[in-house]
Amino acid sequence: MHHPVQGFLESSSIRYPDKKALIHGNASLTFEEVNAGANRLANLLLDRGLQKGARVLMVMENSMDAVIGYYGILKAGGVAVEVPDKSTTNEVSYYLKNCAAKICILSKAAIRRLDGFKCPISIGPVGSTFSSGQEHITWDALDSKPDTKPDIPIDPHDLAAIVYTSGSTGRPKGVMLSHNNLYSNTASIVSYLGLTEHDRIMAVLPFYYVYGKTLLNTHFMAGGSVVINNRFAFPNTVIKDMVAKEVTGFAGVPSTFAILLNRSVFSKTQIPTLRYITQAGGAMSPALTRRLIEHCGPAEVFIMYGATEASARLTYLPPDRLVSDKPLSIGIPIPGVEITIRDNEGRELEAGKVGNLCAVGPNIMQGYWQDSLETSQVLTPWGLVTGDLGYKDADGFIYLTGREKQMLKIGGERVSPKEIEDAIMESGMVHEVAVISRPDEYLSEVPEAFIVPMDPNDFDLDKLVSFTRKRLSVHKHPKHWNIVRNIPKKPSGKIDKKALRP
């Protein structure tokens, strides 16, 4: 039986009431304390007139209040709309207008940054200075609210969250995820990762990002603990925290592991309790993957693939196949999901043929918020069309060849930027790389590479170019090279290739 998402918290508060659910620095909250706080917030929201299905906007960095806010909104029958904590006033105003939220929950940092932003009702920490013309509620107002669960019936197909993601029109589009979508995806991840109440995850990924949210929901479903650390800009402090807090799990995107392996003491530090590592949010170079496996000791490494439209996860690669015979694969479908490779007319393709990666399962979104046209383009009779291109091998393992909109077309031949990026990373001379297309008079497009050297003081571009030319066909050689200090990232940590274009 599928339960509402807040049931993860409620069930664990009954089974493990005194167990630490959240740990942030020297502070912690038990499951019972988190559940009571979420109940109080839900009752406050209902007192302020929140109707079932109404959206509540959250602009917060990872914190205990953010977790209470998320589950409190769901307990009140509301829809959680979490957006990047570094969003500008214009961006937050767009989210607010687009989802028609009347209540916002903000962190102190967000309030300081969002100059002039107005919402009818705002909830924030004590000592915050709000704009005029709105009702201000501070967190201490929860103390007077009952900590009993409000009686709000939730149907599995009720909307639980709207997650904004980049849109083809240039404006973010809201992915609508139901309680059933999130429950099924969470249960599947708990199953293949083998999570139990003994697990403790280090969360450096933001909770507003679907990958980050799975860390919270999966561990609350299993009765495990979540360690919050917002200081990944100083990776050595995170590693020290991992050891001190005895974490069993760590999750990151490719740039996370590039920083850990190239810019920290991770490879020199033993974390005896570490049981598993997960990587998603984009393809990681084989060279970096090999180094991660070498340095993480006995901990298992799970390579995963997904999409916001799939509540996060679609496939995973079993760790034993990563180190044996399928190192370049994104794996097999997660439990409950079916993946097919199809042509543009929806015809399923045989093994080895490249086509559109399509998915069917209970985790697939309801659609894009107030955007039926975009919805119809990706939700088809044969499932979610992810926009990624790939193929299945004879064993049913899936391989990506590139993203349809990011594939390069050089002299009439399609080329995957990832193939070029992987070749550059194999050199061991580069910390990070991003390859995009650049218009060319003769070939239509040519590859342009942006690289961050491993050692800027001892870097030889000619040597890298020579290395790359030995591994790639002539038409795949980057025609333009850019040596940069940093490659722009999205708030989730993914490389932002759009920001590299003029």
Salt bridges, closest charged atoms under 4 A:
GLU10 OE2 - LYS75 NZ 2.67
GLU10 OE1 - LYS149 NZ 3.25
ASP47 OD2 - LYS145 NZ 2.73
GLU82 OE2 - LYS213 NZ 2.93
ASP85 OD2 - LYS86 NZ 3.19
GLU135 OE2 - ARG48 NE 2.62
ASP147 OD2 - ARG40 NH2 3.67
ASP158 OD2 - LYS52 NZ 2.99
GLU197 OE2 - HIS198 NE2 3.36
ASP199 OD1 - ARG275 NE 3.09
ASP241 OD1 - LYS245 NZ 2.45
ASP325 OD2 - ARG321 NH2 2.83
ASP343 OD2 - ARG347 NE 2.88
GLU345 OE1 - ARG347 NH2 3.35
GLU348 OE1 - ARG342 NH2 3.98
GLU374 OE1 - LYS173 NZ 3.42
ASP388 OD1 - ARG403 NH1 3.22
ASP393 OD2 - LYS326 NZ 2.72
ASP395 OD2 - LYS326 NZ 2.77
GLU413 OE2 - HIS475 NE2 3.47
GLU419 OE2 - LYS476 NZ 2.73
GLU421 OE2 - LYS497 NZ 2.80
ASP422 OD2 - LYS418 NZ 2.77
GLU426 OE2 - ARG290 NH2 2.94
GLU432 OE1 - LYS489 NZ 2.89
ASP440 OD1 - LYS479 NZ 3.04
GLU448 OE2 - ARG438 NH1 3.20
